[in-house]
């Protein structure tokens, strides 16, 4: 039993007899409680690389899974502005679990992105009342799943090399192309079925507890009526449908920021308690916290993360307002402007976060490189996921906006 298992078991859901948070600030406090629990043995659990059932149950018990769920179904009815900050906070304690939660929020919003009003209500009632977690078999770098019609049903088949949250999810988002057409179809299905087969092959440098391994989809059947956004087998397009990419790119940026903040918090705690002053500098200090180069180093890194946080909060408020506004109001230009701002935020936190995760070693000392300290987890986590799509393309998007007044066309990555 890991420390988190023990803590969770002994508490028996510490929030069972407490009222649910009622404000955004209280939800962030709840997220911090979760982060504190996860941080206790994040390195140990990362090395064990076990399926994070206990960690996901912790998210459920805390009420974070239904943060965006409608109040009428028992959810918190919170905004995306709060959700982004919750993702960031959880990632400070465990980057993997922050990612799982962030992806869940995006897939839980998938119905609102593309579905009809009736479908949205059905999906949100289903996941909110049951406290379900989403995974997604949607990886655009792979071939699309194939979909064939069989009467009033659609049959999905194929393979995806990444399916984040797969084995710990209750519901899975599928995406494929209808045979003989260029029509893409999204559908939400129960994860626990014979036709969804996980390979259990996720074994990467970082983000090891995200369950992002491959999955085979073997003749999974979905009623035509469950094809998201289709009316009489015809899709009803809106610019709002394309917000999935900017929304999840900002999910990325926020758990990157959380990981970097976690690195800085862990390193500074080590410096305060363990790092020794350097005795050969000519102005010997009694404590490491008196060393000018350490004060300068932590000051520089902290200022960068504060600036990143301010930018991500600003763009989080912008996209949150759009995500919660009537879907018909969004224009292509406004969508593109938000995508550019998110690209700018992402490229900044990737550069600054990797700098933080590397330079903390210079600020903690040689003994901090011991495996028992575990500072490596932050760099490994951030380095792994920041390769999701080339950051150079985000820089180009921002440059195109500045020099040419162009906004990126919606794709699977912009």
C-alpha positions as CSV (number, residue, x, y, z in Angstrom):
1,X,0.0,0.0,0.0
2,X,1.4,3.4,-1.0
3,X,1.2,6.5,1.2
4,X,-1.7,7.8,-0.8
5,X,-3.5,4.4,-0.4
6,X,-3.0,4.6,3.3
7,X,-4.1,8.2,3.6
8,X,-7.1,7.7,1.5
9,X,-8.1,4.5,3.3
10,X,-7.7,5.9,6.8
11,X,-9.7,9.0,5.9
12,X,-12.4,7.0,4.2
13,X,-13.3,10.0,2.0
14,X,-12.4,12.9,4.3
15,X,-15.0,15.1,2.7
16,X,-18.0,12.7,3.2
17,X,-19.4,14.6,6.1
18,X,-18.5,18.1,5.0
19,X,-20.4,20.5,2.8
20,X,-19.3,20.9,-0.8
21,X,-17.4,24.1,-1.6
22,X,-19.7,26.9,-2.6
23,X,-17.3,29.4,-4.2
24,X,-14.5,29.3,-6.6
25,X,-12.0,30.1,-3.9
26,X,-13.3,27.2,-1.8
27,X,-12.9,24.8,-4.8
28,X,-9.3,25.9,-5.2
29,X,-8.8,25.2,-1.5
30,X,-10.2,21.7,-2.1
31,X,-7.9,21.2,-5.0
32,X,-4.9,22.2,-2.8
33,X,-6.0,19.6,-0.2
34,X,-5.9,17.0,-3.0
35,X,-2.5,18.3,-4.2
36,X,-1.1,18.0,-0.7
37,X,-2.2,14.4,-0.4
38,X,-0.7,13.5,-3.8
39,X,2.6,15.3,-3.1
40,X,3.4,13.0,-0.2
41,X,4.4,10.1,-2.3
42,X,4.3,11.4,-5.9
43,X,7.8,10.1,-6.6
44,X,7.1,6.7,-5.1
45,X,3.9,6.2,-7.1
46,X,5.6,7.5,-10.3
47,X,8.3,4.8,-10.0
48,X,5.8,2.1,-9.3
49,X,3.9,3.1,-12.5
50,X,0.7,1.4,-11.3
51,X,-2.7,2.3,-12.7
52,X,-3.9,5.2,-10.6
53,X,-7.2,3.9,-9.4
54,X,-6.8,5.4,-5.9
55,X,-5.7,8.8,-7.2
56,X,-8.8,9.0,-9.4
57,X,-11.0,8.0,-6.6
58,X,-9.5,10.8,-4.6
59,X,-10.5,13.2,-7.4
60,X,-14.0,11.8,-7.2
61,X,-14.3,12.0,-3.5
62,X,-13.1,15.6,-3.5
63,X,-15.8,16.6,-5.9
64,X,-13.4,17.8,-8.5
65,X,-14.6,15.4,-11.2
66,X,-18.0,17.2,-11.4
67,X,-16.6,20.7,-11.1
68,X,-18.0,21.7,-14.5
69,X,-21.2,19.6,-14.1
70,X,-24.5,21.4,-13.9
71,X,-25.8,22.1,-10.4
72,X,-29.2,20.5,-11.3
73,X,-27.4,17.2,-11.6
74,X,-25.3,17.6,-8.5
75,X,-22.2,19.3,-10.1
76,X,-20.5,22.4,-8.9
77,X,-21.6,24.4,-11.9
78,X,-18.2,26.1,-12.0
79,X,-16.5,28.0,-14.9
80,X,-13.6,27.0,-17.0
81,X,-11.7,29.9,-15.5
82,X,-11.8,28.0,-12.2
83,X,-11.2,24.6,-13.8
84,X,-7.9,25.7,-15.3
85,X,-6.7,26.9,-11.9
86,X,-7.8,23.6,-10.3
87,X,-5.9,21.6,-12.9
88,X,-2.8,23.7,-12.2
89,X,-3.2,23.3,-8.4
90,X,-3.5,19.5,-8.6
91,X,-0.5,19.3,-10.9
92,X,1.6,20.9,-8.3
93,X,1.2,17.8,-6.2
94,X,1.2,15.3,-9.1
95,X,1.6,16.3,-12.7
96,X,0.2,13.1,-14.0
97,X,-3.1,13.4,-12.1
98,X,-3.3,17.1,-13.1
99,X,-3.2,16.0,-16.7
100,X,-5.8,13.2,-16.2
101,X,-8.2,15.8,-14.5
102,X,-7.6,18.3,-17.3
103,X,-8.3,15.8,-20.1
104,X,-11.4,14.7,-18.2
105,X,-12.7,18.3,-18.1
106,X,-12.1,18.7,-21.9
107,X,-13.9,15.4,-22.7
108,X,-16.7,16.1,-20.3
109,X,-17.2,19.3,-22.3
110,X,-17.1,17.5,-25.6
111,X,-20.9,17.2,-25.8
112,X,-21.2,21.0,-25.3
113,X,-18.7,21.5,-28.1
114,X,-20.4,19.5,-30.8
115,X,-23.6,17.8,-29.6
116,X,-27.2,18.8,-29.8
117,X,-29.0,20.3,-26.8
118,X,-30.7,17.0,-26.0
119,X,-27.5,15.1,-26.2
120,X,-25.7,17.6,-24.0
121,X,-28.3,17.3,-21.3
122,X,-28.2,13.5,-21.4
123,X,-24.4,13.3,-21.3
124,X,-24.1,15.9,-18.5
125,X,-26.7,14.2,-16.4
126,X,-25.0,10.8,-16.9
127,X,-21.5,11.8,-15.9
128,X,-22.4,14.2,-13.2
129,X,-24.9,12.1,-11.3
130,X,-22.6,9.1,-11.5
131,X,-19.4,11.0,-10.8
132,X,-17.9,9.4,-14.0
133,X,-14.4,10.1,-15.4
134,X,-13.8,10.5,-19.1
135,X,-11.0,9.2,-21.3
136,X,-10.5,9.8,-25.0
137,X,-9.4,7.6,-27.9
138,X,-8.9,10.6,-30.1
139,X,-5.3,11.0,-31.4
140,X,-5.2,12.8,-34.7
141,X,-1.6,11.7,-35.6
142,X,-3.0,8.1,-36.0
143,X,-5.3,7.0,-38.7
144,X,-8.9,7.7,-37.8
145,X,-11.1,5.0,-36.5
146,X,-13.3,3.6,-39.2
147,X,-17.1,3.8,-38.9
148,X,-19.5,1.6,-40.8
149,X,-23.3,1.8,-40.7
150,X,-25.3,-1.2,-39.6
151,X,-29.0,-0.2,-39.7
152,X,-29.6,2.4,-37.0
153,X,-26.2,1.8,-35.5
154,X,-22.6,3.0,-36.1
155,X,-19.8,0.5,-35.6
156,X,-16.4,1.9,-34.6
157,X,-13.1,0.0,-35.3
158,X,-9.4,0.7,-35.3
159,X,-6.4,1.5,-33.1
160,X,-5.1,4.6,-31.3
161,X,-1.6,4.8,-30.0
162,X,-2.5,7.2,-27.2
163,X,-5.7,7.1,-25.0
164,X,-5.1,9.3,-22.0
165,X,-7.0,8.2,-18.9
166,X,-8.1,5.0,-20.6
167,X,-7.9,2.3,-18.0
168,X,-9.2,4.6,-15.2
169,X,-12.1,6.1,-17.1
170,X,-15.8,5.3,-16.9
171,X,-16.6,6.8,-20.3
172,X,-14.6,7.0,-23.5
173,X,-14.8,9.6,-26.3
174,X,-14.5,8.0,-29.7
175,X,-13.8,9.8,-33.0
176,X,-13.8,8.3,-36.5
177,X,-14.7,8.7,-40.1
178,X,-17.7,7.2,-41.7
179,X,-16.8,4.8,-44.5
180,X,-17.0,6.2,-48.0
181,X,-17.2,9.8,-46.7
182,X,-15.1,12.5,-45.1
183,X,-17.6,12.8,-42.2
184,X,-16.0,12.8,-38.8
185,X,-18.2,11.5,-35.9
186,X,-17.8,11.8,-32.2
187,X,-19.5,9.5,-29.7
188,X,-19.4,8.8,-26.0
189,X,-19.5,5.2,-24.9
190,X,-19.0,3.2,-21.7
191,X,-15.3,2.2,-21.3
192,X,-16.0,-1.2,-19.7
193,X,-16.9,-3.3,-22.7
194,X,-15.3,-6.1,-24.7
195,X,-14.8,-3.9,-27.7
196,X,-12.4,-1.5,-25.9
197,X,-9.1,-3.2,-25.3
198,X,-6.2,-1.4,-23.6
199,X,-2.7,-2.6,-24.3
200,X,-1.3,-1.4,-21.0
201,X,1.9,-0.2,-22.8
202,X,2.4,3.3,-21.4
203,X,6.0,3.4,-20.1
204,X,7.4,6.8,-20.8
205,X,10.0,9.1,-19.3
206,X,7.4,11.2,-17.5
207,X,3.6,11.6,-16.9
208,X,3.7,8.0,-16.1
209,X,0.4,7.7,-14.3
210,X,-1.7,9.2,-17.0
211,X,-2.6,5.9,-18.6
212,X,-1.8,7.2,-22.0
213,X,-1.1,3.9,-23.7
214,X,-2.7,2.5,-26.8
215,X,-6.1,1.1,-27.3
216,X,-7.9,-1.1,-29.8
217,X,-11.5,-0.4,-30.7
218,X,-13.2,-3.6,-31.9
219,X,-16.6,-3.2,-33.4
220,X,-17.9,-0.8,-30.7
221,X,-21.6,-0.1,-31.5
222,X,-23.2,3.3,-31.0
223,X,-26.8,4.3,-32.0
224,X,-26.9,6.8,-34.8
225,X,-28.9,8.9,-32.4
226,X,-25.8,9.2,-30.2
227,X,-23.6,10.6,-32.9
228,X,-22.7,14.0,-31.4
229,X,-24.2,17.0,-33.2
230,X,-26.0,15.0,-35.9
231,X,-29.7,15.6,-36.7
232,X,-31.2,13.1,-39.2
233,X,-27.6,12.0,-39.9
234,X,-26.5,15.5,-40.9
235,X,-24.0,17.4,-38.7
236,X,-24.9,20.9,-37.6
237,X,-21.6,22.9,-37.7
238,X,-20.6,25.9,-35.6
239,X,-17.3,27.7,-35.1
240,X,-17.8,26.8,-31.4
241,X,-17.2,23.1,-32.4
242,X,-13.5,24.0,-33.0
243,X,-12.8,25.2,-29.5
244,X,-11.7,21.8,-28.4
245,X,-8.1,22.5,-29.5
246,X,-7.6,25.9,-27.8
247,X,-9.3,24.6,-24.7
248,X,-7.1,21.6,-24.3
249,X,-3.9,23.6,-25.3
250,X,-4.7,25.8,-22.3
251,X,-5.2,22.6,-20.2
252,X,-1.6,21.7,-21.2
253,X,-0.2,25.1,-20.3
254,X,-1.9,25.0,-16.8
255,X,-0.6,21.7,-15.8
256,X,2.8,22.6,-17.1
257,X,2.7,25.7,-14.8
258,X,1.5,23.5,-11.9
259,X,4.5,21.1,-12.5
260,X,6.9,24.1,-12.6
261,X,5.4,25.6,-9.5
262,X,5.7,22.2,-7.8
263,X,9.4,22.0,-8.7
264,X,10.0,25.5,-7.3
265,X,8.1,24.8,-4.1
266,X,9.9,21.4,-3.6
267,X,13.3,22.9,-4.3
268,X,12.9,25.9,-2.1
269,X,11.7,23.7,0.8
270,X,14.9,21.6,0.3
271,X,17.1,24.7,0.2
272,X,15.6,26.1,3.4
273,X,16.2,22.8,5.3
274,X,19.1,21.0,3.7
275,X,21.2,23.0,1.3
276,X,24.5,24.2,2.8
277,X,26.1,27.6,2.3
278,X,29.2,27.6,0.2
279,X,32.3,28.1,2.4
280,X,34.8,29.3,-0.3
281,X,33.2,32.4,-1.7
282,X,35.1,35.0,0.4
283,X,31.9,36.2,2.1
284,X,31.0,33.1,4.0
285,X,27.3,32.8,4.9
286,X,26.0,30.8,7.9
287,X,22.9,29.6,6.1
288,X,22.2,28.8,2.4
289,X,19.2,31.1,2.5
290,X,21.7,34.0,3.0
291,X,23.6,33.1,-0.2
292,X,23.2,36.0,-2.7
293,X,23.2,33.7,-5.7
294,X,20.5,31.5,-4.3
295,X,18.3,34.5,-3.5
296,X,18.9,35.8,-7.0
297,X,18.2,32.4,-8.6
298,X,14.9,31.9,-6.8
299,X,13.9,35.5,-7.5
300,X,14.5,35.1,-11.2
301,X,12.6,31.8,-11.5
302,X,9.8,33.0,-9.4
303,X,9.3,36.2,-11.3
304,X,9.1,34.2,-14.5
305,X,6.4,31.8,-13.2
306,X,4.5,34.8,-11.8
307,X,4.4,36.4,-15.2
308,X,3.4,33.1,-16.8
309,X,0.6,32.7,-14.3
310,X,-0.7,36.2,-15.0
311,X,-0.8,35.5,-18.8
312,X,-2.5,32.1,-18.4
313,X,-5.1,33.5,-16.0
314,X,-5.9,36.3,-18.5
315,X,-6.4,33.9,-21.4
316,X,-8.2,31.5,-19.1
317,X,-10.7,34.2,-18.4
318,X,-11.0,35.0,-22.1
319,X,-11.7,31.5,-23.3
320,X,-13.9,30.7,-20.3
321,X,-16.2,33.6,-21.2
322,X,-16.5,32.2,-24.7
323,X,-17.0,28.6,-23.6
324,X,-19.9,29.6,-21.4
325,X,-21.5,32.0,-23.8
326,X,-24.2,31.0,-26.4
327,X,-22.5,28.8,-28.9
328,X,-23.8,30.7,-31.9
329,X,-22.1,33.9,-30.9
330,X,-18.5,32.8,-31.5
331,X,-16.9,34.1,-34.7
332,X,-13.9,32.6,-36.5
333,X,-11.8,35.7,-35.9
334,X,-12.5,35.7,-32.1
335,X,-11.7,32.0,-32.0
336,X,-8.4,32.6,-33.7
337,X,-7.4,35.5,-31.5
338,X,-8.0,33.4,-28.4
339,X,-6.0,30.5,-30.0
340,X,-3.0,32.9,-30.6
341,X,-3.1,34.1,-27.0
342,X,-3.1,30.5,-25.7
343,X,-0.2,29.7,-28.0
344,X,1.7,32.6,-26.5
345,X,1.0,31.4,-23.0
346,X,1.9,27.8,-23.8
347,X,5.3,28.6,-25.4
348,X,6.2,30.8,-22.5
349,X,5.5,28.2,-19.8
350,X,7.3,25.5,-21.8
351,X,10.5,27.6,-21.9
352,X,10.2,28.9,-18.4
353,X,9.0,25.6,-16.9
354,X,11.9,23.6,-18.3
355,X,14.3,26.3,-17.1
356,X,12.8,26.0,-13.6
357,X,12.9,22.2,-13.6
358,X,16.6,22.3,-14.6
359,X,17.9,25.1,-12.6
360,X,16.4,24.0,-9.3
361,X,19.4,21.6,-9.1
362,X,21.8,24.6,-9.2
363,X,19.9,26.1,-6.3
364,X,19.6,23.0,-4.1
365,X,23.1,21.5,-4.5
366,X,24.8,18.3,-5.5
367,X,23.1,16.2,-2.8
368,X,19.7,17.2,-4.2
369,X,20.4,15.0,-7.2
370,X,19.9,11.9,-5.1
371,X,17.0,9.7,-6.3
372,X,15.5,9.8,-2.8
373,X,14.9,13.6,-3.2
374,X,13.1,13.0,-6.5
375,X,13.5,16.5,-8.1
376,X,13.8,14.7,-11.4
377,X,10.1,14.0,-11.6
378,X,9.3,17.6,-12.5
379,X,11.6,17.8,-15.4
380,X,10.6,14.3,-16.7
381,X,6.9,15.2,-16.5
382,X,7.2,18.6,-18.2
383,X,9.7,17.4,-20.8
384,X,7.5,14.5,-21.8
385,X,4.3,16.3,-22.3
386,X,5.7,19.5,-23.8
387,X,6.7,17.4,-26.8
388,X,3.0,16.8,-27.5
389,X,3.1,19.1,-30.6
390,X,6.1,21.2,-31.8
391,X,6.3,24.5,-29.8
392,X,7.9,26.1,-32.9
393,X,4.5,26.0,-34.6
394,X,3.0,27.9,-31.6
395,X,5.7,30.6,-32.1
396,X,4.9,30.8,-35.7
397,X,1.2,31.3,-35.0
398,X,2.0,34.2,-32.7
399,X,4.4,35.7,-35.2
400,X,1.8,35.4,-38.0
401,X,-0.7,37.3,-35.9
402,X,1.8,40.1,-35.0
403,X,3.3,40.6,-38.5
404,X,0.4,39.6,-40.8
405,X,-2.7,40.1,-38.7
406,X,-3.5,36.4,-39.4
407,X,-5.2,34.0,-37.0
408,X,-4.6,30.2,-37.3
409,X,-7.1,28.1,-39.2
410,X,-8.7,25.4,-37.0
411,X,-6.9,22.1,-37.2
412,X,-6.4,19.2,-34.8
413,X,-3.5,21.2,-33.3
414,X,-4.5,24.9,-33.6
